[in-house]
Amino acid sequence: MSPRTMTEPAFLVLTALVDEPRHGYGIVQEVERLSGGRVELKIGTLYGVLDRLAADDLVALDREEAERGRLRRYYRLTESGARALEAEAVRLAGNVEAARTRLRARYAGGAA
C-alpha cells in the first residue's frame, strides 16, 4: 500500500483474510465480527476497498466458484498484504501506547 494511512475498512478486510480466503459476503461478516458489530460494510464499499487493495497487491483473487448460479470470488491476503497489515498494526499500537501513557500521566498528576 502507498505511504498513506490505511483506512479502517482496509485494515479490517486485510485482517479478515489473514486465516483463509473468503468471498465477499464472508468478508463482510468477518469484518462485522472483528469490529464487534461497529463496522458494517456495504457490498459496494467492500468491492471498492478490494479493488484498491488488489491494485496495491495486498490482496489477490484466490478462486471463483459457482454457488446457486452466482459466481463467488474468493480473495486471499498476499505476502505484501500481510507485511502492510503488520506495519499498520504496529503503527496503531504505537498510537494507542502514546495515548495511554499521556492519559496515565494526566490522571496521576491529578489534572481533570
Helices and strands as residue ranges (DSSP letters): H 8-16, E 22-23, H 24-34, H 43-55, E 59-67, E 70-77, H 79-108
